[in-house]
Amino acid sequence: MRLASTNATVQRIWTVHLRPQTGGPALTCPRCAHSPLLPAASARSAALTHLARHARADALPGHLRTCQCRTRGCHWHPRHRGCAGPVLLALTCDRSGRAWRLADACAACAAAMSRTAVVPPTLLGTGHTQPTASTSRPARTAPAFGPAEQQRVREMLTYLATALPRFSSPAARLLALQCALRADHHGQIRLPHGFLRGMRIHGRTEPWLELEHAGWLHRSRRRCSPVQAQVLDAAVLHQAPGRTARIRAAQWALRPTPLTVSSALPCALRLTALVLAAHSSAEAGEGGLDALTRQCGQPPPQLEDLLHQLVRARLVTAWRHHHDSGEVRWELPAHSSPSKDAPTRPTREGGAVARGPGQHPPAAAFSTPQALTGVPRVSTTGERR
């Protein structure tokens, strides 16, 4: 009974507002007395950092956390069948991007909320590296990439879909993903020119300028090798996995399995293939159309065109958009490898289907949804610009 009373006294709802002022937007929090003025470029990052600080200070064990929208009469979302699934941290912003709310919500309620993204627990770590038995592992005995790296990339893509502006280009999103996973505990990143050549963004200033304009990072050394930058998003600095584990996830993002993506492909295709790989199992995958469009930074028509191009490149065998549920499901070949463009054969039977030449998936291929692990799929719409 004492534990239940403790859970009732701790309200796991935090809200901040960005109110326009003459010297810049002021951050107001009902739980804090001061309202500091912020530069307009870093106001959103400061709001997310403030919410993360409250969430870490009011931490609760998982068995004591409850869905907070029930205390508000479930007015945060349309009616559905009721609470279900694990309790997650849901980040929501209003249409203007000036009010941000972080609260505990079950997976069912978080999926029903609009303009909401799930905050991965790895982004709310304490920032202190805990010694484990793996630190004493000899060199050159690292295991092959597996679900752990895939989950970390999926969580970071989900977070960046909210942290970055909606108009961020695919090249900027790929660069931000590598910077977020490779940054040290001070937020500093060093990328050699050879690494940037491998990503096909060496000599391109547009992705860096986009991230700097959004207030997400700042380059300290531009023309020297390696390129040095400071990540300004404080939420990225408190990731629970160690830097070695995050670098492994960054390496997996460069060659995501089960897809084999060529670095010669355009950035939009590479990002789309990476998002599909992050939500795929060995032979198939699925994801909500809204979540995929947010993570790829593409509206639905452009995303469907990119999926058709992946079919022509034989990276995807078939895909289908279920209009009733809003789910997009796809099949992967046994050994994904990029190839020249091949003709497609679109059909429509309850949704758009694209197939490569000679590829005839069984009729039951899309009858059962594929189970995914990790962060549940929710709407990830962020601030409107």
N, C-alpha and C positions, 0 to 999 in steps of 0.2 A: 504494500500500500504506500510505503514511503517513496518507492521509485515512481509510482504513478503520479504522486503529487509533484515530484520534481519535474516530470515531463510536462505537467500542466502549467508550471510556472515559467518555463522557458519557451518563449515565442520565437519560433524559427522563421520569422518574416522580417526582412530588412528592406527598406525603401530609401532611395535617395532621389533628389530632384536637382536639375540643373536650371537655375533661374537666371534669365538674362539680366545683366547689369552693365553699367557704363564701362567699367574696366575689364570686363570679361564675365563669363557665366560664373555664378556662385553655386557651390555645392552645398545643399542643405540636407540634413539627416535628422529625423525626429529623435534619434537616440544621442545625438551629439549637439553640443551647444554652439560651436563655432561654425561659420559658413565662409570658408576661404574662397577667394576669387581665383579662377583658374584660366590659363590660356585656352583659347577656343580650340586649338588643335589637339590638346591633350585632355580635354574635359571628359570625354567618354572613357578614356583609359583610367583617369582618376576616379570616376564613378565606379567602375568595375573593381578597381583596387580597394576602394572603401568598403564595398559590399563583401569582398573576399576577406577583408580583415575582420569584419563582424562575424562571418561564418566560422572562421578559425577560432575566434574568441569564445563563441557560444557553441563549441563542438559538443555533440552528444553521441553516445554509442548508438549503433544502428538499430538495436531493438527498442530504443526509447523514442525514435523519431516517428512522427505521424504526419499524415497529409494535412497541411495547414489550410488548404482551401476549404475544408469542411468547417473550420471555425468561422469562415466568412460566408457561409451559406452557399458555397460552390458558385459564386458569382464571377469567378475568373474565367469560366469556360462555359460552352453550351452543355446542356444536359446529356448525360450518357448513362451507361448501365451501372456506374458506381466505381468506387476505388478498387484498384487491382494492381498487382505488381510491386516491385520494390520502391522504397521511398528515395527520391532523387532530389538534387538541388536544381531547381528550375529558374532560369534567368529570363525575365520578361521586360520589354520596354514598350512604351506607348507609341502611338503613330508619329508623334513629333520627335521622339528620341530624347526627350527631356526628363522623363521619369523612368527609373529602373527599379525593378523588384527582384530580390533573390529570396526564395522560399522553398521549404520542403514540400514536395508534392509526389504523389504516387505516379507510377508510369502511365496509368490510364488517364489521370487528370492532366499530366504534363503533355501528353499527346493531343489532348483536346484543347489546350490553350493556344491562342494565336500569338504570333510574334514572340515565341518562346524557344529557348534552346536549353538543353541539359548541360550543366557544368560538370565535366569529368572530375572525379575525386582526386585524380593526380594533379590537378591544377590548384588544389587547396592543401597541399602538403605543408609541412612545417618548414621545409627548406633545409633541414639538418639531415645529412646523410647518415643512415644507420649502418653500422658495421654488420656484415653478413658473411656467411661462409663462402659465398661466391667471390669475395674480394681476394681471397687467398688462392684462387684458381690459377694454375700456371698459364703462361701465355700460350697462344695458339691452340687452346682447347675450347674456344667458344663454340657453343652449339649452333646448328643451322638456324636460320630465321624461321619463326613460327608464329603462332597466334598472339604471343605477347607483343611483338613488334607491330603486327597488323592492328591490334586493339589500340595501341598508343597512337598510331597514325590516324585511326578512325576518330579517336577522342579529340586529337588536335585539329583535325579537319572540321569537326563539329564546333569546336570553340572558335576557330578562325572565321567560320561562317557568320558569327555574330560580332567578333571583335574588329573585323576589317569592314570597310565600307562596301556597300552592295556593288558599286561600280568598279571594284578592284579587278584588274585584268588577271587572266590565268597565270601569266608569268610572275606577277607580283604575289599571287597566292602560293605558287610553288616555292618562290624565294622565301616568303614568310614562314612556310612550313619547315624548310631546312634551317632557317635562323632560330625558330622557336625550339626545335629539337636539339640543335647543336650549341646553343648558348650555355655559358657557364653560370654559376650561381650568382654572379654579378651582372648577368645580362649581356656580357661581351661576347662577340662572335668574330672569328677570323676565317675568311674564305679565300683560299689561294686562287690565283687566276686559272690554274689548271682545272680546279673543281668547277669554276664558273664556265669554262669552256665545255666541260662535260655536260653541264646543264643547258648549253646553248644560249646563255645569257651574258657571256663575257663581252664587254664593250657596250652593252645596252644599259643606258641610264634610266629608261622609263620605269622599270620595276622598282628601282631604288627610290626614284623621285615619288612614285605613288605611295610607298610605305612611309617616306619622310613627310609627305604632305598630310597623310592621315595621322601623323604623330605616333606611329607605331615603332619606329627606330630612327637612329641618327648615325650617319657615316662619319667616322673620325678620320679615316685614311682612305682616300678614294683611288688615287692613281698608283699607289705603292702596292706591292704584293707581299703578304696577303691583304685583301680588303678588310678593314676593321670597321665594325659597327657596334652600336650600343642599342640593345632592345629596350624600348621605353615602356612596353606593356608589363606592368609589375606582376600581373597574374601569371605570366609565363615564368617568372623567376622562382616561383614556389611549387614547382612540380615535384611530386613525391619520388618518382624513379630517379636513380642516379644518372649522371651524365653518360656513363658508358652504355646503359640500357637505352637512353634516348638517342645516342648516336647510332646504335644498332637499328633503331626504328627509322632514323633518317636514311640509313643505307638501304633499308628495305623499301622506303618510298622511292628511291631512285630506280629500283628494279623490282616492282611489286609482283609477287606471286599470288595467284596462279597465272597472272598475265605477264608476258614478256614484252615490255614497251620499249621501242627504239627511241633513243634520244634525238633522232633526226625528225621525229614527228613534231608538228606544231604544238605549242604549249597548251592550247585548248584541248587537243586530243590527249596529250599526256596527262593533264589534270583529270579529265573525264575518266580515262583508264585507271588512274590511281584511285579515284573515288569508288569506281566499280570494284577494284581489287580489294579495297578496304572493307567492302560490304559483301564479299564473296566467300564461298566455301571452295572446295576443290573443283567443283564442276558447275556451280550455279550461284546466283546471288539475288538479292532483292533489296529494295529500299523505297521509301516514300518519295514521290515526285517532288514535293516541296523541299524535302531535305536534300535531295540530289541537286536541285537547281541552286539552292543556297551554297552548297559546298563547291559546286562547279562554277558559280558566279555567272550562270547562263539562264535566260528565260526558257520556259518549256519548249517553244519551237526550235530554238537553237540547240537545246540539249538533245532533242529527238534527231536533229540533223547530225550531231556529233555521234550519236549512237549508230546511225546508219553508216557513217564513215568507219566506225570501229568494226562493223560487220563486213564492209568491203575490204578492210585490212585484215580480216580473219582473226581479229582479237576476240570478237564476240560471235558466237554461233547464231544466236537468235535472241530477241528481246520483245517484250510485250508490256504495254501500259494498260493496266486494268482501271478503267475510268471510274467504276463504282467505288472501289476502295482507295484509289489514288496511288496504288502500288505499281512499281516498275520492277519486272523480273527479267532476268537474262540468263542465258546459258553460255558456258565457256567451252572451247574445244579442249580435247584431252591434253594437247601440248600447244599452248598459245604462242604464236610467233608472228611478228609483223610480216606482211607481204604486200605485193602490189594491189592496187584497187581491183576489186572483183565486182561483178554486177550483183545487184540485190534483187530479191523477189518479195516485195511487200505484199502482205495480205491483211485482211481485216476480218477478225472473228472475235468480237468482243473487245477489240483493242488493236493497236498497230503492231505488226510483227515484221521483223526484218530478218532474212536468212541469207547465208552465203551460198554459193553454188554447190550443189550436191549435199547440202546440209539439211537433213530431214529429222528433226527431233521427234521423239515419240509423242503420242497424243497426250500422255499423262505427264509430260514434262512440266507443265505449269499447273497441274491440278492440286498439288500440295505445296504451300508456302515453305520456303527453306528457312530453317531456324537460324537466327543470328545471335551471337553473343556480344556482350559489351553494352554500349550506350543505346537505349531505346531510341527509335526514330521519332523525333518530334519536329514541329515547325521551327525553323531557324532563321526567321526573318529578323533583321536587325534594324538599325536606325535608317530612316529614309533621308536621302541627301537631295 
